Amino acid sequence: VAYSPGWATHVEFGQRILEAPGAGRSSATVALMPDEDLGVFVVTNASFGNDSAALVSAMKFAAFEYHLGLAPTDWIGVLDPAG
């Protein structure tokens, strides 16, 4: 297990996101949407791997959608690693 203290910047939902996702396929993330004054922290007790990474991302995206007043998406279906 490793830890990455770095922050990634990307755009989701038309908003700038700053994220510290940990290392590799982590079961935790901290994501900030500065222009909306929103911070999302997601942590699970799921094991590391594609399934827990998809779960963390789905929860993060659902929180962003809810905050922005967007229609909900089935993020588990979209991000399912079994595809």
C-alpha positions, -999 to 999 in steps of 0.1 A, spaced: 0 0 0 13 34 -9 2 70 -3 4 99 -28 4 134 -13 -1 150 -47 -32 167 -60 -47 161 -95 -67 187 -113 -94 178 -138 -128 190 -150 -161 171 -143 -196 184 -147 -181 216 -162 -164 223 -129 -127 224 -119 -120 195 -95 -89 192 -72 -85 156 -61 -61 137 -38 -70 101 -48 -43 82 -30 -22 58 -49 -33 33 -75 -68 19 -71 -75 34 -37 -105 30 -15 -105 66 -5 -105 101 -21 -107 137 -12 -122 159 -40 -127 196 -40 -149 217 -62 -135 251 -52 -159 273 -73 -189 256 -56 -173 257 -21 -177 219 -20 -155 192 -6 -162 155 -8 -144 128 12 -152 92 4 -137 63 22 -147 27 22 -137 -5 40 -137 -23 6 -104 -40 -4 -82 -23 -29 -89 -30 -65 -111 -20 -95 -143 -27 -76 -135 -3 -47 -121 23 -71 -154 22 -90 -174 25 -57 -154 55 -45 -158 72 -79 -195 65 -80 -201 80 -46 -180 111 -54 -198 117 -87 -232 112 -71 -223 138 -45 -213 162 -72 -245 156 -91 -266 161 -60 -249 194 -51 -252 207 -86 -289 198 -89 -283 174 -118 -304 143 -125 -289 112 -109 -268 88 -130 -263 51 -123 -226 55 -116 -222 19 -105 -235 7 -139 -213 33 -157 -181 25 -139 -186 -13 -134 -152 -28 -140 -168 -60 -152 -183 -38 -179 
